[in-house]
Amino acid sequence: MITRNLVPTRLRTQVTAQLFGLNFPMRLELTVFSFAEHMAENYSGGYWDFQTLSNGGFYMHPRSDEPFIVSCDNGHEGSLSGDALGIVACLYAYSHLSFYAEGGFDELCADHYHRLREFALDHPEAGAIFLAID
């Protein structure tokens, strides 16, 4: 089973720099935020937690106790916790960037997509996550 570990606030910049370099603040983070805003009508920003995965993956999610109402490009409508919304937004971002990024960042995003998807298989909201991405 793949486990997750919350990245402490003081290590966020270091961890994302090690994983993604300057592509994190310049591309990945902005793309994740954009997908979350696009799919969740009641998302309006806020603090996001960062999680590393025991399989080498990474995702981020909005810190929220309230569910988010989502309407996805594939026609799925439903609700997701902040954690699940973050997984879906990161999967969308990784997929998108795996096709449109260059210089090896495309391959890195493809790798992170598969690592996060593997983690999502055992998530308590796996059914809703996969309805949103498939």
Secondary structure, DSSP 8 states (H G I E B T S, - for coil): ---EEE--GGGHHHHHHHHHTTHIIIIIHHHHHHHHHHHBTT-----EEEEEETTS-EEEEE--SS-EEEE-TTS-EEEE-HHHHHHHHHHHHHHHHHHH--TTHHHHHHHHHHHHHHHHTTSTTHHHHHHHH-
